Amino acid sequence: MAKGKTYYVDHVEANLPWTTKETPTNVKTKGAIKFKDCLVTIDGDNCAKLTVLTKADAARLRNAERGITRIITKFGASLTEVLNSLDIKHTPIKRIGGGCGSSFYITDIMREEDMTMLSIAMIGKGDFRILMPNETYYGWYDNGNADDMDEDEKLYDYEDDDEYA
């Protein structure tokens, strides 16, 4: 979802329909290739891979533009307490099962500026981290592999020495 952005890359991989646009008066380039509704991923070798833009990709990119951040923690009770006490706007907290009977709790923080307050408030109560879009748990939150939390459901804090997620 690049919407009019220009990328200078060394190689392009695309199996998508495209059109051309001539720009004879441009001193840098005489034309451009245009793709519609595609996801652009540029790797470390400056190779662009273009794939079909899915609805999930479009929603994720739109959320990122709006400053919405998805987080994961194993400290569900602490997270809920902090979010409520600071009145931080968030999406429903969902539980996803981890290994050995543990659970992880995932939510989207709706405002980027709330991430700083959340980080400070969680000191000593448990850690959390930003969940990246390429991680399995990120997609599970959206596609029904996570359990919605009932308001009266008991949340737990899992304290073990293993790094989570």
RAHUFEN-V574797 format. One record per residue. N is the residue number from 1. SS is DSSP state (H for helix, E for strand, C for the rest). PSI is psi as a letter, one per 40 degrees, with the letter a starting at -180 (none if undefined). D_LAST is the distance of its C-alpha to the last C-alpha in Angstrom with 2 decimals. Layout:
n=[N & N]
ss=[SS & SS]
psi=[PSI & PSI]
d_last=[D_LAST & D_LAST]
This chain:
n=[1 & 2 & 3 & 4 & 5 & 6 & 7 & 8 & 9 & 10 & 11 & 12 & 13 & 14 & 15 & 16 & 17 & 18 & 19 & 20 & 21 & 22 & 23 & 24 & 25 & 26 & 27 & 28 & 29 & 30 & 31 & 32 & 33 & 34 & 35 & 36 & 37 & 38 & 39 & 40 & 41 & 42 & 43 & 44 & 45 & 46 & 47 & 48 & 49 & 50 & 51 & 52 & 53 & 54 & 55 & 56 & 57 & 58 & 59 & 60 & 61 & 62 & 63 & 64 & 65 & 66 & 67 & 68 & 69 & 70 & 71 & 72 & 73 & 74 & 75 & 76 & 77 & 78 & 79 & 80 & 81 & 82 & 83 & 84 & 85 & 86 & 87 & 88 & 89 & 90 & 91 & 92 & 93 & 94 & 95 & 96 & 97 & 98 & 99 & 100 & 101 & 102 & 103 & 104 & 105 & 106 & 107 & 108 & 109 & 110 & 111 & 112 & 113 & 114 & 115 & 116 & 117 & 118 & 119 & 120 & 121 & 122 & 123 & 124 & 125 & 126 & 127 & 128 & 129 & 130 & 131 & 132 & 133 & 134 & 135 & 136 & 137 & 138 & 139 & 140 & 141 & 142 & 143 & 144 & 145 & 146 & 147 & 148 & 149 & 150 & 151 & 152 & 153 & 154 & 155 & 156 & 157 & 158 & 159 & 160 & 161 & 162 & 163 & 164 & 165]
ss=[C & C & C & C & C & C & C & C & C & C & E & E & E & E & C & C & C & E & E & E & E & E & C & C & C & C & C & C & C & C & E & E & E & E & E & C & C & E & E & E & E & E & C & C & C & C & E & E & E & E & E & E & C & C & H & H & H & H & H & H & H & H & H & H & H & C & C & C & E & E & E & E & E & C & E & H & H & H & H & H & H & H & H & H & H & C & C & C & C & E & C & C & C & E & E & E & E & C & H & H & H & C & E & E & E & E & E & E & E & C & C & C & C & H & H & H & H & H & H & H & H & C & C & C & C & C & C & E & E & E & C & C & C & C & C & H & H & H & H & H & H & H & H & C & C & C & E & E & C & C & C & C & C & C & C & C & E & C & C & C & C & C & C & C & C]
psi=[g & e & g & e & i & h & h & h & i & d & i & h & h & h & f & i & i & i & i & i & h & h & g & d & e & h & d & d & i & e & i & i & h & h & i & i & f & i & h & h & h & h & a & e & e & f & h & h & h & h & i & h & h & i & d & d & d & d & d & d & d & d & d & d & d & e & e & h & h & h & i & i & i & e & g & d & d & d & d & d & d & d & d & d & d & e & f & h & h & i & i & h & h & i & h & h & h & a & i & f & e & i & i & i & h & h & i & h & h & d & h & d & d & e & d & d & d & d & d & d & d & e & h & e & e & i & i & i & i & h & h & i & d & e & i & d & d & d & d & d & d & d & e & e & e & i & h & i & h & i & d & e & i & h & i & i & h & h & g & i & e & i & h & i & none]
d_last=[27.70 & 29.71 & 32.80 & 35.54 & 33.57 & 34.93 & 32.92 & 34.72 & 32.95 & 34.16 & 33.30 & 32.38 & 30.99 & 31.79 & 32.96 & 33.84 & 37.22 & 38.45 & 41.58 & 43.35 & 44.84 & 47.65 & 48.01 & 51.26 & 51.81 & 48.49 & 49.18 & 45.67 & 45.15 & 47.46 & 45.00 & 41.49 & 39.46 & 37.97 & 35.09 & 34.39 & 31.20 & 28.98 & 25.64 & 26.19 & 23.62 & 25.05 & 23.60 & 24.34 & 27.61 & 28.83 & 28.74 & 28.31 & 26.94 & 28.09 & 26.73 & 27.63 & 26.20 & 24.62 & 24.75 & 20.96 & 21.29 & 24.25 & 22.60 & 19.57 & 22.13 & 24.40 & 21.78 & 20.99 & 24.77 & 25.08 & 22.58 & 20.03 & 16.51 & 13.39 & 11.07 & 8.11 & 8.63 & 9.16 & 12.77 & 14.30 & 17.84 & 17.85 & 16.47 & 19.15 & 21.78 & 21.28 & 21.21 & 24.35 & 26.15 & 25.83 & 26.46 & 23.59 & 23.68 & 20.52 & 19.80 & 19.25 & 16.22 & 14.56 & 12.71 & 10.38 & 10.42 & 7.83 & 9.46 & 12.64 & 13.39 & 10.74 & 9.96 & 7.98 & 10.57 & 11.02 & 14.31 & 16.32 & 18.40 & 21.74 & 23.35 & 22.24 & 24.46 & 22.68 & 19.55 & 21.68 & 22.93 & 19.56 & 18.36 & 21.59 & 21.66 & 18.25 & 19.50 & 19.94 & 18.30 & 14.61 & 12.35 & 10.44 & 9.55 & 10.80 & 8.96 & 10.82 & 13.00 & 12.33 & 8.75 & 9.15 & 7.84 & 10.43 & 13.12 & 12.49 & 13.35 & 16.63 & 17.68 & 17.92 & 14.93 & 14.08 & 16.57 & 18.77 & 19.34 & 22.99 & 24.64 & 25.73 & 22.58 & 21.38 & 18.02 & 16.46 & 14.79 & 12.70 & 13.64 & 12.72 & 12.65 & 9.50 & 6.91 & 3.75 & 0.00]
